[in-house]
Amino acid sequence: MTSIKSSRRKFIQQAGLAAAAFTIVPRHVLGGKGFLAPSDTLSVAGIGVGGMGNGDINGIAGTNKAVISFLCDVDDRRAANAVTKFPKAKYYKDFRVMLEKEHKSIDAVSVSTPDHNHAVQAMAAMQLGKHVYVQKPLTHDIYEARMLTEAAKKYKVVTQMGNQGSSGDGVRQLMEWYQAGLIGDVHTVYCWTNRPVWPQGIPWPAQKADVPKELDWDLWLGTAPYKDYIDNLVPFNWRGWWDYGTGALGDMACHIVEPPFRVLELGYPIDVQASVGSVYVGEFRRGYFPDSCPPSSHIIMTFPERGTKPKVKVHWMDGGIQPERPEELGPNEQFGDGGNGALFIGTKGKMMCGTYGILPKLLPTSRTEEAKVPQTIKRVPNGDRGHYANWVEGCLAGYGKTELSSPFEIAGPLTEMVLMGNLAIRSHDIRFPRKDNPNQFDYPGRDIKLLWDGGNMKITNFDEANQFVKREYRAGWKL
């Protein structure tokens, strides 16, 4: 974990410098992998160009230093706006075909597909020497996150995860307060969200539906097991199904947990435990819906000492569950950003923020204006809106030449932390028939604390939970 901490400290001291004083060097001079185009403009291919993917390619193009040359989406309906906006971009449905045919004309790739296909698409691009921008969460599985982190270094490509708050001013302000000792040593953190806002805690629908003619269902499934198409899964509600999504944690934790992860230099947890909420279907309490994420959860992770810093307990709450309001917060003052937030509890005080690290405040909030801490950490120009430019300029400069806000060396371990919470949640649904009555079951994963060996990616005290570290891909797909 030393290299992770070192790179994070280096990022904090230098982030924004390259963007602030950036001079484009002609790419025929730079040479090397990822520098195939003759101009000083980055040629980008978008994989998944509807919804957030459409926002990503527009953000990349809006830097005025990149051109969207290729579009790829398995659903013509979702791609329609991008196809209209970028009429010169060649359109594909299968990213593998696009990369095979067009790799000589592609410098970088943006991946904004459902979570279960992030890793194979990003890896395929990196193996061709292409820089990659990947939406959060970086991957669906812990193993995939580790593999992408290692691949970025191996293939020497510029990487960025789509957690734009990592380029914002808020996380840097929190770091300056913490480094100045205003709240002492943090020992407890609470993170919370009002997600999910899609169905969870439900059985897989029995009624299949007709596949829309514009959608290539087999390509959409990608690495996931084959299932018949159902209504209301595409384009959004896949987030609540384990085969495709990563639930509320995957959707929001990379935005909300990122400030404490960065501020406290957390690295890998050493243990994790979970409790989950229940719903009612008719007269039946939710007990076993292994296909679906739960309607709510509370995760507790322990992080070890870091040098002179003490252990830290990080609590994650979703489904509308929130921690107790701190006494230092006025009764009518907003907690976090209203529905989401992070609270740091230290030996000398407390501080909080909202999603993306916005609205950083010391508690009581009157301390925020009173604190006279000098700005020691460079800001990224335009804050979180500069997240795309931070990546584009890094790609143009070349591997290792620019400090990125969320490169895989940081985003990978952050994603592993997030997915550890899902591993604990999924362990709740591991069940064994009782010897005295095979129609009844024991759920041992609900009653234990899982011990984690981060270096080896392994639960050491409940081997059955390790099935969630690395899933099996459908035949024909590999990382």
C-alpha positions in Angstrom: 0.0 0.0 0.0 3.0 2.3 0.2 2.9 3.0 -3.5 -0.8 3.9 -3.4 -0.2 6.3 -0.5 2.8 7.8 -2.3 1.0 8.3 -5.5 -1.9 9.9 -3.7 0.3 12.4 -1.9 2.0 13.2 -5.1 -1.3 13.7 -6.8 -2.4 16.1 -4.1 0.7 18.3 -4.3 0.8 18.4 -8.1 -2.8 18.0 -9.3 -3.7 20.9 -11.6 -0.1 22.0 -12.3 0.0 20.4 -15.7 -3.5 21.8 -16.6 -2.5 25.2 -15.4 0.7 25.4 -17.3 0.1 23.0 -20.1 1.9 23.2 -23.4 1.0 20.7 -26.1 4.0 18.9 -27.5 3.5 17.7 -31.1 2.7 14.0 -30.9 5.0 13.0 -33.6 7.8 14.1 -31.2 6.3 12.2 -28.3 5.8 8.9 -30.2 5.1 5.7 -28.5 1.8 3.8 -27.8 -1.4 5.8 -27.9 0.1 8.5 -30.1 -1.0 7.4 -33.5 -2.8 10.4 -34.9 -0.7 13.0 -36.7 -2.4 16.0 -35.1 -2.4 17.5 -31.6 -6.0 16.5 -31.1 -7.0 13.3 -29.3 -9.0 10.8 -31.4 -11.5 9.2 -29.0 -13.9 6.3 -29.4 -16.9 6.1 -27.1 -18.2 2.7 -25.9 -21.7 3.2 -24.5 -22.9 6.6 -25.8 -26.3 7.0 -24.3 -27.2 8.5 -20.9 -24.0 9.1 -18.9 -22.0 7.9 -21.9 -23.5 10.8 -24.0 -22.5 13.2 -21.2 -18.9 11.8 -21.2 -18.2 12.1 -24.9 -19.7 15.6 -24.9 -17.5 16.5 -21.9 -14.5 15.1 -23.7 -15.3 16.9 -26.9 -15.9 20.1 -25.0 -12.3 20.3 -24.0 -11.6 21.4 -27.6 -8.6 19.1 -27.6 -10.4 15.9 -28.5 -12.5 14.7 -31.4 -15.1 12.0 -31.1 -14.1 9.8 -34.0 -16.0 6.5 -33.3 -19.2 5.6 -31.5 -20.2 2.2 -30.2 -23.5 1.2 -28.6 -25.5 -2.0 -28.5 -28.8 0.0 -28.5 -29.5 2.3 -31.5 -32.1 4.1 -29.5 -29.6 5.1 -26.8 -27.0 6.1 -29.4 -29.4 8.3 -31.5 -28.4 11.6 -29.8 -24.7 11.0 -30.1 -25.0 9.9 -33.7 -26.8 13.1 -34.5 -24.3 15.2 -32.5 -21.2 13.6 -34.0 -22.2 12.8 -37.6 -18.6 12.3 -38.8 -18.0 9.6 -36.2 -18.3 6.0 -37.5 -20.8 3.9 -35.6 -20.4 0.3 -34.4 -22.5 -2.0 -32.2 -19.7 -4.4 -31.1 -16.7 -2.7 -29.4 -14.5 -5.7 -30.4 -15.1 -5.1 -34.1 -14.5 -1.4 -33.7 -11.2 -1.9 -31.9 -10.1 -4.5 -34.4 -10.9 -2.4 -37.4 -10.1 1.1 -36.2 -7.4 0.8 -33.6 -4.9 2.6 -35.8 -7.1 5.6 -35.8 -8.0 5.6 -32.1 -5.9 7.3 -29.4 -8.2 6.9 -26.4 -11.5 5.2 -25.4 -14.3 6.3 -23.1 -16.2 3.4 -21.5 -19.7 4.2 -20.1 -21.6 0.9 -20.3 -23.3 -1.1 -17.5 -20.9 -2.1 -14.7 -20.5 -5.8 -15.7 -18.8 -5.0 -19.0 -16.5 -2.2 -17.9 -13.4 -4.4 -17.3 -13.4 -6.3 -20.6 -13.9 -3.2 -22.6 -11.3 -1.1 -20.8 -8.8 -4.0 -20.8 -9.2 -4.6 -24.6 -8.5 -0.9 -25.2 -5.5 -0.8 -22.9 -4.0 -3.9 -24.5 -3.9 -1.9 -27.7 -2.1 0.9 -26.0 -5.2 3.2 -25.8 -5.7 5.6 -23.0 -9.0 5.0 -21.2 -11.7 7.0 -19.3 -14.0 4.6 -17.4 -17.2 5.5 -15.7 -17.6 4.6 -12.0 -17.5 2.1 -10.5 -14.4 1.2 -12.3 -15.4 -2.5 -12.4 -18.0 -5.0 -11.2 -15.6 -7.2 -9.2 -12.7 -6.7 -6.9 -10.4 -8.9 -9.1 -11.2 -6.9 -12.2 -10.3 -3.6 -10.4 -6.9 -5.1 -9.4 -6.3 -6.3 -13.0 -7.1 -2.9 -14.5 -4.9 -1.2 -12.0 -2.0 -3.4 -12.9 -2.7 -3.1 -16.7 -2.6 0.6 -16.7 1.0 0.5 -15.4 1.9 -2.4 -17.7 0.6 -0.8 -20.9 1.7 2.7 -19.8 -1.6 4.3 -20.7 -3.3 7.4 -19.2 -6.3 6.5 -17.1 -9.2 8.2 -15.3 -12.3 7.0 -13.6 -15.5 9.1 -14.0 -15.8 10.3 -10.4 -15.6 13.9 -11.2 -15.5 15.1 -7.6 -11.9 13.9 -7.4 -11.1 17.0 -9.5 -13.2 19.3 -7.4 -12.0 21.8 -4.8 -14.0 20.2 -1.9 -11.7 17.2 -1.4 -8.7 19.4 -1.4 -10.2 21.8 1.1 -10.9 18.8 3.4 -7.4 17.6 3.0 -6.0 21.0 4.0 -8.1 21.1 7.1 -7.1 17.6 8.1 -3.4 18.1 7.4 -3.5 21.3 9.5 -4.8 19.2 12.4 -8.1 21.1 12.8 -10.0 17.9 13.7 -7.2 15.8 15.1 -6.9 12.1 14.1 -10.0 10.8 12.4 -11.2 7.4 13.9 -14.7 7.2 12.5 -16.4 8.1 9.2 -20.0 7.9 8.2 -21.0 7.9 4.5 -24.6 7.8 3.4 -26.9 8.0 0.3 -30.6 8.1 -0.5 -30.0 5.6 -3.3 -31.3 3.2 -4.6 -33.9 5.0 -6.7 -34.5 1.8 -8.8 -36.1 -1.5 -7.7 -34.1 -3.7 -5.4 -34.8 -6.5 -3.0 -37.1 -8.3 -5.5 -37.2 -11.6 -7.3 -36.2 -11.9 -11.0 -39.4 -11.5 -13.1 -40.9 -14.7 -14.4 -42.4 -13.0 -17.5 -39.9 -12.5 -20.3 -40.5 -9.8 -23.0 -39.7 -9.2 -26.6 -36.3 -7.7 -27.3 -36.5 -4.3 -28.9 -35.4 -4.4 -32.5 -32.8 -1.7 -31.9 -31.1 -3.6 -29.1 -28.5 -6.4 -29.5 -29.4 -8.3 -26.3 -26.6 -10.8 -26.6 -24.0 -8.0 -26.8 -25.7 -6.1 -23.9 -25.4 -9.2 -21.8 -21.7 -9.5 -22.6 -19.9 -11.2 -19.7 -23.1 -11.9 -17.8 -24.9 -15.3 -17.8 -27.6 -15.6 -20.5 -31.1 -14.7 -19.4 -34.2 -13.9 -21.3 -34.9 -10.2 -21.8 -37.3 -8.6 -19.4 -39.1 -5.2 -19.4 -37.8 -2.3 -17.4 -34.2 -3.6 -17.2 -32.7 -1.4 -19.9 -31.6 1.4 -19.8 -31.4 2.0 -16.0 -32.9 -0.6 -13.7 -30.0 -3.1 -14.3 -28.3 -1.3 -11.5 -30.2 -3.3 -8.9 -29.3 -6.8 -10.3 -26.1 -8.5 -9.3 -25.4 -9.9 -12.8 -25.1 -6.4 -14.2 -25.0 -3.7 -11.5 -23.4 -3.0 -8.2 -26.3 -1.4 -6.4 -26.3 1.8 -4.4 -22.7 1.3 -3.4 -21.5 1.0 -7.0 -23.6 4.0 -8.1 -22.7 6.5 -5.4 -19.8 5.3 -3.2 -17.1 6.3 -5.6 -18.5 9.9 -5.2 -19.2 9.8 -1.5 -16.5 7.5 -0.1 -13.8 9.1 -2.3 -13.2 12.1 0.0 -12.5 10.0 3.2 -10.5 7.5 1.1 -8.3 10.3 -0.2 -8.1 12.5 2.9 -7.2 9.6 5.2 -5.1 7.6 2.7 -7.1 4.5 3.6 -5.9 1.7 1.2 -7.4 -1.8 1.8 -9.7 -2.6 4.7 -8.8 -5.4 7.1 -12.4 -6.5 7.9 -16.0 -5.8 6.8 -19.4 -6.6 8.2 -22.9 -5.8 6.8 -26.6 -5.7 7.7 -29.3 -5.4 5.1 -32.9 -4.1 5.0 -36.0 -6.1 4.2 -39.1 -5.6 2.0 -42.4 -7.4 1.9 -43.8 -9.3 -1.1 -47.4 -10.1 -0.2 -47.1 -11.6 3.3 -43.5 -12.7 2.8 -40.5 -10.9 4.3 -37.5 -10.6 2.1 -35.2 -13.3 3.0 -33.6 -14.7 -0.1 -33.5 -12.8 -3.4 -29.9 -13.6 -4.5 -30.4 -12.0 -7.9 -31.1 -8.6 -6.5 -29.3 -6.0 -4.4 -31.1 -5.3 -1.1 -33.3 -2.3 -0.6 -30.9 -0.9 2.1 -27.7 -1.7 3.8 -25.3 -0.7 6.5 -21.6 -1.6 5.9 -18.8 -1.2 8.5 -15.2 -1.5 7.4 -12.1 -1.3 9.5 -8.9 0.2 8.1 -5.5 -0.4 9.8 -3.1 2.1 11.3 -1.3 4.3 8.7 2.0 5.3 10.3 1.1 7.4 13.3 -2.6 7.5 12.3 -5.1 5.3 14.2 -7.4 2.6 12.9 -10.5 4.0 11.1 -14.0 2.6 11.1 -15.9 3.6 7.9 -19.7 3.2 7.9 -21.7 3.1 4.7 -25.5 3.5 4.8 -27.9 3.4 1.8 -31.6 3.2 1.2 -32.2 6.4 3.1 -30.5 5.4 6.3 -28.5 8.2 7.9 -26.3 8.4 10.9 -27.2 10.4 13.9 -26.9 14.1 13.3 -23.8 15.5 15.1 -24.6 17.7 18.1 -22.5 20.5 16.6 -24.9 20.8 13.6 -27.8 23.2 14.1 -31.3 21.7 14.0 -32.1 23.5 10.8 -28.7 23.1 9.1 -28.4 20.7 6.2 -26.6 17.5 6.9 -24.3 16.7 4.0 -26.0 17.8 0.8 -29.4 16.6 1.8 -29.8 12.9 1.3 -26.1 12.2 0.8 -22.9 13.0 2.6 -19.8 12.1 4.6 -19.0 12.9 8.2 -15.5 12.8 9.6 -15.1 12.3 13.4 -11.7 13.2 14.8 -10.1 13.5 18.2 -10.4 17.3 18.1 -13.5 17.9 16.0 -15.6 17.0 13.0 -16.1 18.0 9.4 -18.5 17.0 6.7 -19.2 17.2 3.0 -21.8 16.2 0.4 -21.6 14.1 -2.8 -18.4 14.7 -4.8 -16.9 16.4 -1.8 -19.1 19.5 -2.3 -20.1 21.8 0.6 -17.1 21.0 2.8 -17.7 22.3 6.3 -16.1 22.2 9.7 -18.5 21.7 12.7 -19.9 23.7 14.1 -20.3 25.4 10.7 -19.2 28.7 12.2 -15.7 27.2 12.3 -15.6 27.0 8.5 -15.3 30.8 8.0 -13.1 31.2 11.1 -10.5 28.6 10.0 -7.5 30.4 8.5 -5.7 27.5 6.8 -3.5 28.5 3.8 -4.2 26.8 0.5 -1.3 24.4 0.1 -2.9 22.0 -2.5 -3.1 22.9 -6.2 -6.5 23.0 -7.6 -7.6 21.5 -11.0 -8.7 24.4 -13.3 -12.6 24.5 -13.3 -12.8 22.0 -10.5 -14.9 19.0 -11.2 -15.9 20.4 -14.6 -12.2 20.1 -15.4 -12.2 16.4 -14.9 -12.4 15.6 -18.6 -9.7 18.2 -19.5 -7.5 16.7 -16.8 -7.6 13.3 -18.6 -7.5 14.7 -22.2 -4.4 16.8 -21.4 -2.8 13.8 -19.7 -3.4 11.7 -22.8 -1.9 14.3 -25.1 1.2 14.8 -22.8 1.8 11.0 -22.5 2.0 8.5 -19.8 3.5 9.7 -16.5 3.7 13.4 -17.7 0.6 14.8 -16.0 -0.9 14.2 -12.6 -4.4 12.8 -13.0 -7.2 13.3 -10.4 -8.4 9.6 -10.5 -5.9 7.4 -12.3 -6.4 3.7 -11.9 -3.6 3.5 -9.3 -6.0 5.4 -7.0 -9.4 4.6 -8.6 -8.6 0.9 -8.5 -8.0 0.6 -4.7 -11.0 2.9 -4.1 -13.2 0.7 -6.3 -11.9 -2.4 -4.4 -13.0 -0.7 -1.1 -16.5 0.0 -2.5 -16.9 -3.6 -3.8 -15.8 -5.0 -0.5 -19.1 -3.7 0.8 -20.9 -5.6 -1.9 -19.0 -8.8 -1.0 -20.2 -8.5 2.6 -23.8 -7.9 1.4 -23.8 -10.8 -1.0 -22.4 -13.1 1.8 -25.7 -12.7 3.5 -27.4 -14.8 0.8 -25.0 -17.7 1.1 -27.1 -20.5 2.6 -26.8 -24.1 3.6 -29.6 -26.6 4.2 -30.0 -27.7 7.8 -29.1 -31.3 8.5 -32.3 -31.8 10.6 -34.5 -30.2 8.0 -33.3 -29.7 4.4 -36.2 -27.3 3.6 -34.8 -24.8 6.1 -31.5 -23.0 5.8 -28.7 -21.5 7.8 -27.1 -18.2 6.6 -23.7 -18.1 8.3 -22.5 -15.0 6.4 -25.0 -12.9 8.3 -23.5 -13.4 11.7 -19.8 -12.9 11.2 -17.2 -10.3 10.5 -15.3 -11.1 7.3 -11.5 -10.8 7.6 -9.8 -9.5 4.5 -6.3 -10.1 3.2 -6.1 -7.2 0.7 -2.8 -8.1 -0.9 -4.1 -11.6 -1.8 -7.7 -10.6 -2.4 -9.0 -13.2 0.0 -11.5 -13.6 2.8 -9.6 -15.6 5.4 -12.3 -16.8 7.7 -15.3 -17.7 5.5 -14.1 -19.2 2.2 -17.5 -19.3 0.6 -17.5 -15.5 0.4 -14.5 -15.6 -2.0 -16.8 -16.5 -4.9 -17.7 -12.8 -5.0 -14.1 -11.6 -5.5 -14.0 -12.9 -9.1 -17.0 -14.0 -11.1 -17.1 -16.5 -14.0 -17.7 -14.9 -17.4 -20.1 -16.3 -19.9 -18.4 -18.5 -22.5 -16.7 -16.5 -25.2 -15.7 -13.7 -22.9 -12.4 -13.1 -21.0 -10.5 -10.4 -19.3 
